[in-house]
Structure formats: C-alpha cells, structure tokens
Amino acid sequence: MSLLVPRAPRTHAVHLALRYFSTNASFLERRAANHTPLTPLSFLQRTADIYPERTAIMYADWKAISTPMTETVVIKQTWGETKIRITQLASALAHRGVGRGDVVAVLSPNTPAFVELHHGINACGAAINPLNTRLDIDSLAYILQHSAAKVLLADSAQGTIAAAVCDQLKTEGLAPPLLVDLVDPIDSHHPEGITAATAPRFGSLTYEELLGQGNEVEIRDNSITLYCIV
C-alpha cells in the first residue's frame, strides 16, 4: 500500500522568482564576486605567501632507501624557494617565445624539476606534455610532431633518446624543439662513475642555465587547463 503525500502548492511569489531566475539571471554570470578559477598557480602563490619557510619538496636517494643501513641524501626546498624558481622558469620560457597555447614536453622521471615544470609551464600560459619514458624514438617523434612542442626538457638518463628524436625530426624536414637537459641532483642516480656534475649533455642548455635566464617576477595566473598526457 502506497501513501501519497500531497505537495504544498507553490505561491505566486515562487512562480515569479522561478521565472525571473530562468529568464533574467545575468547577475549570476561569472565575475570576481562569484567565480575564481582553481589553478595550481593560485595554490602556489597562497602557500608561498603564508608558509614561505615550510618544506615544499623533499627528494631522497631512492637507491639508498632500498638498501638497509645506508645514509640517504635528502634535498629539501621551501615554498619560498620553489616559488622563486618557478617564476624564473616561467620568465625564461616566455623570453624563449613560449606563450599561451604553446606546448612544452617533458621526458623525465619524478624529480624536483618535474614538480617545478608542472607549475612554471602553466605560469607562462603553455600546456605541459609529460612523455612516457618507456616509449621508443618513433613514438616520441610522432608525439612531438603532433603536439608541435616548442621545448623538450629531458632527463640526462633519457638524453640519448631525446637527441635521437630531435635528429629524426630534422631528417623529416621538421624543426625540432629546443632541447634542455634535466640533470638529477643526486649522484647515485646516475650510472657508475658519473655524477651530476659530470653527466653528459645533449641539449642546447641545462635546466639550471634556463632558470638563470629568467627574472624573479610575480606569477600572473595565465594558465590554461589543458594537460596533454601520453
């Protein structure tokens, strides 16, 4: 047996309100008072302003962690330091002609630089294209061609492949992206006999050299929400 509960009748005022909101609600359009885009940059700006001395990034020697009784090397970076490096990165990319709607590709494992790239590339208005480090040369060349990436930042462990990809694009008559070397700061992450200081270079400049070309300016939220994930 079902019980029917009568609904209270709508008043004339309710009908008028519903008609008004459905036909004349221009005051609900997006504006500063009722809408703020949520981006990684606003989070970064707020955190760096309120907690500049708190730790933002911790990077440990994962080889030492997996080996008992071995001292790990940990790299720490505060939010204040991270913000400065990200603004330098955005400024340097902008000076290189990277702007809104452009694509910047990254071929790297998870490193402190990769964290900065996720923010700095957005800060200059470009889209980040993180590339799978297990892909072969042909696949990477196709992705770079299809995305029209202006810059390719590659970890030194992937430098040989990144250089081969750029050479393949040249042989096909295409302009390769600017190749930038990402050097892992922990020596044990490099092959035996090689340190961060002696790691081979494949690109036109290193990541730290790129940062040195930028200015420490305030981040302007020029980001777009496009992420090309392959």
C-alpha positions as CSV (number, residue, x, y, z in Angstrom):
1,M,0.0,0.0,0.0
2,S,1.5,3.3,-1.0
3,L,0.9,6.6,0.8
4,L,0.5,9.7,-1.3
5,V,1.8,12.8,0.3
6,P,0.3,16.0,-1.3
7,R,2.9,18.6,-2.3
8,A,2.4,22.1,-1.0
9,P,1.2,24.4,-3.8
10,R,3.6,27.0,-5.0
11,T,2.8,30.5,-4.2
12,H,2.6,33.3,-6.8
13,A,5.9,34.7,-5.5
14,V,7.7,31.4,-6.0
15,H,6.4,31.2,-9.6
16,L,7.6,34.8,-10.3
17,A,11.0,34.0,-8.8
18,L,11.5,30.8,-10.8
19,R,10.5,32.7,-14.0
20,Y,12.9,35.5,-13.2
21,F,15.9,33.3,-12.5
22,S,15.3,31.2,-15.6
23,T,14.9,34.2,-18.0
24,N,16.8,37.1,-16.5
25,A,19.8,35.8,-14.4
26,S,22.5,37.9,-15.9
27,F,23.7,38.9,-12.4
28,L,24.7,35.2,-12.0
29,E,27.2,35.4,-14.8
30,R,30.9,34.7,-13.9
31,R,32.6,37.6,-12.2
32,A,35.2,38.1,-9.5
33,A,32.5,38.1,-6.8
34,N,31.2,34.6,-7.5
35,H,33.8,32.8,-9.6
36,T,37.6,32.1,-9.2
37,P,39.3,29.6,-11.5
38,L,41.1,26.9,-9.4
39,T,44.6,26.5,-10.8
40,P,47.9,25.2,-9.4
41,L,49.3,28.7,-9.5
42,S,46.8,30.2,-7.1
43,F,47.7,27.4,-4.6
44,L,51.4,28.0,-5.1
45,Q,51.0,31.8,-4.6
46,R,49.0,31.5,-1.5
47,T,51.2,28.8,0.1
48,A,54.4,30.7,-0.7
49,D,53.0,33.9,0.8
50,I,51.7,32.3,4.0
51,Y,54.2,29.5,4.6
52,P,57.4,30.5,2.7
53,E,59.7,28.7,5.1
54,R,57.9,25.4,5.2
55,T,59.1,22.4,3.1
56,A,57.6,22.1,-0.4
57,I,59.8,19.4,-1.9
58,M,61.8,16.5,-0.4
59,Y,63.9,14.4,-2.7
60,A,65.7,11.4,-1.3
61,D,68.2,8.9,-2.7
62,W,65.8,6.1,-3.6
63,K,68.7,3.7,-4.1
64,A,69.9,4.3,-0.5
65,I,66.4,3.9,0.9
66,S,66.1,0.5,-0.6
67,T,69.5,-0.5,0.9
68,P,69.4,-1.1,4.7
69,M,72.0,0.7,6.9
70,T,72.7,3.3,4.2
71,E,72.5,7.0,4.8
72,T,70.1,8.7,2.5
73,V,70.7,12.0,0.8
74,V,67.7,14.3,1.1
75,I,67.2,17.5,-0.8
76,K,64.8,20.0,0.7
77,Q,63.3,23.0,-0.8
78,T,60.9,25.5,0.8
79,W,57.8,27.0,-0.7
80,G,59.5,30.4,-0.9
81,E,62.4,28.9,-2.9
82,T,60.1,26.9,-5.1
83,K,58.1,30.0,-6.0
84,I,61.2,31.9,-7.0
85,R,62.4,29.1,-9.2
86,I,59.0,28.7,-10.8
87,T,58.7,32.4,-11.6
88,Q,62.2,32.3,-13.1
89,L,61.2,29.3,-15.2
90,A,58.0,31.0,-16.5
91,S,60.0,34.1,-17.3
92,A,62.7,32.2,-19.1
93,L,60.2,30.2,-21.2
94,A,58.4,33.5,-22.1
95,H,61.8,35.0,-23.2
96,R,62.2,31.9,-25.4
97,G,58.9,32.7,-27.2
98,V,56.7,30.2,-25.3
99,G,53.3,31.6,-24.6
100,R,49.6,30.9,-24.2
101,G,48.5,27.8,-26.1
102,D,52.1,26.5,-26.8
103,V,53.2,23.0,-25.7
104,V,56.3,22.1,-23.6
105,A,57.2,18.4,-23.5
106,V,58.9,16.8,-20.5
107,L,60.7,13.4,-20.7
108,S,61.7,12.7,-17.1
109,P,61.0,10.6,-14.0
110,N,59.7,12.2,-10.9
111,T,62.3,14.8,-9.8
112,P,62.2,18.2,-8.1
113,A,62.5,19.8,-11.5
114,F,59.4,18.0,-12.7
115,V,57.4,19.5,-9.8
116,E,58.6,23.0,-10.9
117,L,57.8,22.3,-14.5
118,H,54.1,21.5,-13.7
119,H,53.8,25.0,-12.3
120,G,56.2,27.0,-14.4
121,I,54.9,25.9,-17.8
122,N,51.4,26.8,-16.7
123,A,52.6,30.1,-15.4
124,C,53.6,31.3,-18.9
125,G,50.4,30.0,-20.4
126,A,51.6,26.9,-22.1
127,A,50.4,23.3,-21.8
128,I,52.7,20.6,-20.3
129,N,53.0,17.4,-22.2
130,P,54.6,14.7,-19.9
131,L,56.0,11.9,-22.1
132,N,56.3,8.3,-21.1
133,T,59.9,7.4,-20.6
134,R,59.3,3.9,-21.9
135,L,58.3,5.0,-25.4
136,D,60.6,4.4,-28.4
137,I,62.1,7.0,-30.7
138,D,59.4,6.8,-33.4
139,S,56.6,7.2,-30.9
140,L,58.2,10.1,-29.2
141,A,58.9,11.8,-32.5
142,Y,55.3,11.4,-33.6
143,I,54.0,12.9,-30.3
144,L,56.4,15.9,-30.5
145,Q,55.4,16.5,-34.1
146,H,51.6,16.1,-33.4
147,S,51.7,18.4,-30.3
148,A,54.1,20.9,-32.0
149,A,56.1,21.2,-28.8
150,K,58.4,24.2,-28.7
151,V,60.6,22.9,-25.9
152,L,61.6,19.4,-24.8
153,L,63.1,19.0,-21.3
154,A,64.7,15.6,-21.0
155,D,66.4,13.9,-18.0
156,S,70.0,13.2,-18.7
157,A,69.2,9.5,-18.4
158,Q,66.9,9.9,-21.4
159,G,69.3,12.3,-23.2
160,T,70.4,9.8,-25.9
161,I,66.8,9.1,-26.9
162,A,65.8,12.8,-26.7
163,A,68.7,13.7,-29.0
164,A,67.8,10.9,-31.4
165,V,64.2,12.1,-31.5
166,C,65.3,15.6,-32.4
167,D,67.6,14.3,-35.1
168,Q,64.8,12.2,-36.6
169,L,62.5,15.3,-36.8
170,K,65.3,17.1,-38.6
171,T,65.7,14.3,-41.2
172,E,61.9,14.6,-41.8
173,G,62.3,18.3,-42.5
174,L,60.7,19.4,-39.3
175,A,62.1,21.9,-36.8
176,P,62.9,20.1,-33.6
177,P,62.0,21.6,-30.2
178,L,64.6,23.3,-28.0
179,L,66.3,20.5,-26.1
180,V,67.0,21.3,-22.4
181,D,68.9,18.8,-20.1
182,L,67.4,17.9,-16.8
183,V,70.2,16.7,-14.5
184,D,69.3,14.6,-11.4
185,P,71.0,16.4,-8.5
186,I,71.7,13.1,-6.6
187,D,74.9,11.5,-7.8
188,S,73.9,7.8,-7.1
189,H,71.0,8.1,-9.5
190,H,73.5,8.3,-12.4
191,P,75.4,5.4,-13.9
192,E,78.5,4.3,-12.1
193,G,81.4,6.7,-12.5
194,I,79.1,9.6,-13.4
195,T,77.9,12.4,-11.1
196,A,75.5,15.2,-11.5
197,A,78.4,17.5,-12.4
198,T,79.9,15.1,-15.0
199,A,76.6,13.9,-16.5
200,P,76.7,14.1,-20.3
201,R,74.9,17.0,-22.0
202,F,72.7,16.5,-25.0
203,G,70.7,19.7,-25.2
204,S,71.4,23.4,-26.0
205,L,71.5,24.2,-22.3
206,T,70.7,22.8,-18.9
207,Y,67.7,23.4,-16.8
208,E,69.6,25.5,-14.3
209,E,71.0,27.6,-17.1
210,L,67.5,28.1,-18.4
211,L,66.3,29.3,-14.9
212,G,69.2,31.7,-14.9
213,Q,67.8,33.4,-18.0
214,G,64.5,34.2,-16.1
215,N,63.5,37.0,-13.8
216,E,62.0,36.7,-10.3
217,V,58.7,38.3,-11.1
218,E,55.3,37.8,-9.6
219,I,53.3,35.0,-11.1
220,R,50.4,36.2,-13.2
221,D,47.7,33.5,-13.5
222,N,48.0,33.0,-17.2
223,S,47.5,29.3,-17.1
224,I,45.3,27.1,-19.2
225,T,43.8,23.8,-18.1
226,L,45.0,21.7,-20.9
227,Y,47.2,18.8,-20.0
228,C,48.5,16.5,-22.8
229,I,49.2,13.2,-21.0
230,V,50.7,10.4,-23.0
